[in-house]
Amino acid sequence: MSLPTAPHINFNGELRKRDEPLFIFDSRLTRFGDGFFETIRLMNGKLNFMERHHRRIKHGIQILQLEPEESFTSSFIETEIQRLIEKNELTKNARIRLTCFRSGGGLYEPAVNKMGYMIEMSGMELNEYRLNDHGLVIDVFEDATKTTGEFANVKSCNALVSVLASNWKKKNDLDESIVLNAFGRLSEGTNSNLFIVRKNEVFTPSLDEGCVAGVMRDVVLEICRDHQIRTHESQFTKGDLINADEIFFTNCSMGIRWCAQYRTKKYSPTLSVRLVEYLNDFISR
């Protein structure tokens, strides 16, 4: 469970109050969603999976053709996050979001490609990952679809499909909705990666299917391999949901969330329970 959002943010190295104005009217971030973000979990005073996050940040910068300062290194990022942690006095458990964006103006053609960044955070109560007590009730969102390709794997600040899918699930009293890609195949949840379990084997849409290249997705696949659980990255349709023994979603904030029902099909969290235990053990190594 999240606690109130922390009062201070880090904006290009300046520690500022969250409610201070930050962007002028022609900011590329507000006009075009011209940037990407990374969500990092602080747990027991430790930033989880930072090596994987750094790789994805570097990849996002390359894909969006941003030009950061030379000082924007892995150690610099962690130092700037730590400054904010200490300023907000949230040193144990928190959700942290790093946003990297293209600075300056211009229309579709940027005036410059110089990169800015912003770090924000909110407290969290739990000092470990825990499985949700009540399984999620889900359905498939079909009003808009995700594109495929390497841009789809980045956590873009332009997330209209996820926004619409989230709004749709709320209107339909659902806990989560599954987003399809342009070919009508399963891609991901609104803010998470999708996993299907069948006959004690784990399946997830491949990165070619338009899902975000989630850090927790990567971790869960590694944990499965470590425990001799067969994994498959491929293409899946709505029919695979009906044929599944179990469904769960993953992200770095919440860990693993199990699904109880898709339409008339019901599931139990048999493997999900074990995976959460493996996950907490993986973190404590």
Buried (B, 14 or more C-beta within 10 A) or exposed (E): EEEEEBEBBBBBEEBBEBEEEBBEEEBBBBBBBBBBBBBBBBBEEEBBBBEBBBBBBBBBBEBBEBEBEEEBEBEBBBEBBEBBBEBBEBEBBBBBBBBBBBBBBBEEEBEEBEBBBBBBBBBBEEEEBEBBEEBBBBBBBBEBBBEBEEEBBBBBBBBEBBEBBBBBBEEEEBBBBBBBBEEEBBBBBBBBBBBBBBEEBBBBBBBBBBBBBBBBBBBBBEBBEEEEBEBEBEBBBBEBBEEBBBBBBBBBBBBBBBBBBBEEBEBEBEBBEEBBEBBBEBBEE
